[in-house]
């Protein structure tokens, strides 16, 4: 489906000008735009035709506001994220500053100190979880490399939660992303990630999260095995 016109109209209504479409996902469209002198990234939450119209608008508005809050709070606790420029719940759109980086997934094997990078990512995950922030899609695809800096992006599936289960899911997602894209680097990089995580949350919490990750993996294998036996 072509959302170009829909996104362009939403941007026009907030005084922004579309430059290019960046990606179209199941939940949202990302577009590069200009807004009040800023080069920005617009995130427009897509309507779901199968949902009741009023309910759909309500859910999209709530998710837009929640993501904005997650971005602001994450930056406040010291996690490098794009800066929130504007949010309009009624139009289901938010703007962040444009960061000219590359996805960590695409440059991981070219980095000189990948273990240091993953230790820092572990610190960032620890800071988020210590504040009760769940990223929801913590993978190497949602990390931008800009020189020697790492930015955490896309909190679209995030939430506020202090539940160990949710924190374990975040860490499990990072482990799975490494296993799927860079299997030969999993052991040293995951260890570095956990080292950074422990710097913030302590060894007891690190161990608790590790146990939860193993539990999540066992549950996943059990589901797969049951499907294979059918």
Buried (B, 14 or more C-beta within 10 A) or exposed (E): EEBEEBBBEBBEEBEBEBBEBBEBEEEBBBBBBBBEEBEBBBBBBBBBEEEEEEEBBEBBBEBBBBBBBBBEBBBEBEBBBBEBBBBBBEBBBBBBBBBEBEBBBEBBEEBEEBBEBBBBBBBBBBBBBBBBBBBBBBBBBBBBBEEEEBBBBBBBBBBEBEEBEBBBBBBBBBBBBBEEBBEEBBEEBBEBBBBBBBBBBEEEBBEBBBEBBEBBBEEEEEEEEEEEEE
